[in-house]
Amino acid sequence: MQLDNLQAQQQFHIRQRIRFMVNQYEVHSVAPDGSEGGLLAFAQQKRLAFKEQVTIYTDDSKQHPLLGFKARQRLDLGATYDVTDHAGNPIGLFRKDFAQSLLRSTWHVEQAGLPAVTGQERSMPVALLRRFVDSLSWLPYHFDFVAGGQPVFSVIKKWGLRDRYVVQIQHPQIDRRLVIAMAVALDALQGR
């Protein structure tokens, strides 16, 4: 897939595949009628990894890496994750704000040339319910990522038995690969 084609996307759909020892995610474009379009990327994360690392491929054959993200340190509650392209060149980073996340999950995203982006769960009641009632992991949520009060992108978890997300991008310069990494991380890392 061409990077220009990916960068032109204003919206993605992400679906989690249920597998025994790995989490897998399909990233799809959105068709003109709003339905799920073609596969843009495929992510795989090993469960119970000691140092978190996720590789995102161009498709589910896993032959061609598109990007990846990796924790800088092991067992860090406010870990920083470096996002790199297929060749290992830096794209940006994201990190969880541990103190602010005690009540409402908060993430910071950085990309060279853009102001710092902060993402937070929109609904405090949903955030509190998700923390204190473990069986409500299916509960939908909405993250808004902003810079200087302006929307950059959002990630919306939809109702359903399988995890499904709609990612909407408002800022034209944000690297879509960084957005995909953050959206996958919201599912893969939120429960940790």
C-alpha positions in Angstrom: 0.0 0.0 0.0 1.2 3.5 -0.8 1.9 5.8 2.1 0.2 8.6 0.2 -3.0 6.5 0.0 -2.8 5.9 3.7 -2.2 9.5 4.5 -5.2 10.5 2.5 -7.6 8.5 4.8 -9.8 10.6 7.0 -11.4 7.6 8.8 -10.6 4.0 9.6 -12.5 1.1 11.0 -10.5 -1.3 13.4 -11.7 -4.8 14.3 -10.1 -7.1 16.8 -9.8 -10.7 15.9 -10.1 -13.2 18.7 -7.1 -15.6 18.9 -5.7 -17.7 21.7 -2.2 -16.3 22.3 -2.2 -13.1 20.3 -4.3 -10.0 19.8 -4.9 -9.3 16.2 -6.4 -6.1 14.7 -7.6 -5.4 11.2 -7.5 -1.7 10.0 -9.9 -1.0 7.2 -10.6 2.0 5.1 -14.1 3.4 5.0 -16.2 3.0 1.8 -18.1 6.0 0.4 -21.3 4.6 1.8 -19.8 4.5 5.3 -19.3 0.7 5.4 -16.0 -1.1 6.0 -13.7 -0.8 3.0 -10.5 -2.6 2.1 -7.8 -3.8 4.5 -5.2 -1.1 5.1 -3.1 -2.7 7.9 -3.0 -5.8 10.1 -1.6 -5.7 13.7 -0.5 -8.5 15.9 0.5 -8.3 19.6 1.7 -11.2 21.7 -0.2 -11.5 25.0 1.8 -11.4 28.3 4.9 -10.0 26.6 7.5 -8.8 29.1 8.4 -5.8 27.0 5.5 -4.6 24.9 6.1 -4.6 21.2 3.5 -4.6 18.4 4.2 -4.9 14.6 1.7 -3.6 12.1 1.8 -5.1 8.6 0.4 -4.1 5.3 -1.9 -7.1 5.3 -2.7 -10.3 7.2 0.0 -12.3 5.4 2.5 -10.5 7.7 5.1 -10.4 4.9 5.6 -6.6 4.8 5.8 -4.5 8.0 4.3 -1.1 7.8 5.2 0.2 11.3 5.6 -0.9 14.8 5.6 0.4 18.4 7.7 -0.7 21.3 8.0 0.2 25.0 11.2 1.9 26.0 11.2 0.2 29.3 9.8 -2.9 31.0 7.0 -2.7 33.5 6.6 1.1 33.5 3.2 2.4 34.5 3.7 5.5 32.4 5.6 3.8 29.6 6.7 5.7 26.5 6.2 3.8 23.2 8.3 4.7 20.2 6.5 4.4 16.8 8.8 3.6 13.9 8.3 2.9 10.2 9.1 -0.4 8.5 12.8 0.5 8.3 13.0 1.5 12.0 12.9 5.3 11.4 11.1 7.3 14.0 7.5 8.4 13.2 6.6 9.7 16.7 5.8 8.4 20.2 2.9 8.1 22.6 2.9 7.7 26.4 0.3 7.1 29.1 -0.1 9.8 31.7 -0.3 7.6 34.8 -1.4 10.2 37.3 -4.3 11.6 35.1 -5.2 8.1 34.1 -6.2 7.1 37.6 -9.7 8.6 36.9 -9.8 9.0 33.2 -7.3 7.5 30.8 -5.0 10.1 29.3 -2.4 9.7 26.6 0.1 12.1 25.0 1.1 11.7 21.3 4.1 13.5 19.8 5.1 13.9 16.1 7.9 16.1 14.9 6.6 19.4 13.5 3.2 19.2 15.3 2.2 20.6 18.7 1.9 18.1 21.5 -1.4 16.1 21.3 -3.3 14.9 24.4 -6.0 12.3 24.3 -8.5 11.6 27.0 -11.7 9.6 27.5 -14.6 11.9 26.9 -17.0 10.6 29.5 -16.0 10.6 33.2 -18.9 8.3 34.2 -17.9 5.7 31.6 -14.2 6.0 32.6 -15.1 5.4 36.3 -17.4 2.5 35.5 -14.7 0.8 33.4 -12.2 1.1 36.3 -14.4 -0.2 39.0 -16.5 -2.9 37.3 -14.1 -5.3 35.6 -16.8 -7.1 33.7 -17.7 -4.0 31.7 -14.7 -4.2 29.4 -17.3 -4.4 26.5 -18.5 -0.9 27.4 -18.0 1.6 24.5 -15.8 4.6 25.0 -14.7 7.7 23.1 -11.2 9.3 23.2 -10.7 12.8 21.9 -7.1 13.8 20.9 -6.5 17.5 20.8 -3.6 20.0 20.4 -4.1 23.6 21.5 -7.8 23.0 21.9 -8.2 21.9 18.3 -9.3 18.3 17.4 -6.6 16.1 15.9 -8.3 12.7 15.9 -10.7 10.6 17.9 -11.1 6.9 18.6 -14.6 5.5 19.3 -15.2 2.0 20.6 -18.5 0.7 19.4 -21.1 -1.5 21.1 -20.7 -5.2 20.4 -19.3 -8.5 21.5 -16.1 -8.0 19.5 -14.0 -4.9 19.9 -14.7 -2.5 17.0 -13.5 1.1 16.6 -14.1 4.1 14.4 -11.1 6.4 14.1 -11.8 9.9 12.7 -8.9 12.2 11.7 -9.3 16.0 11.7 -5.7 17.2 11.4 -4.3 16.7 7.9 -0.6 16.6 9.0 -0.9 13.9 11.7 0.8 10.8 10.4 -1.8 8.1 9.9 0.6 5.4 11.0 1.0 7.2 14.4 -2.8 7.3 14.6 -3.1 3.6 13.8 -0.5 2.8 16.4 -2.3 4.8 19.1 -5.7 3.4 18.2 -4.4 -0.2 18.4 -2.6 0.6 21.7 -5.9 1.9 23.2 -7.2 -1.7 23.0 -4.0 -3.6 23.5 -2.7 -1.6 26.4 -5.7 -0.1 28.2 -6.3 -3.0 30.5 -2.7 -3.0 31.8 
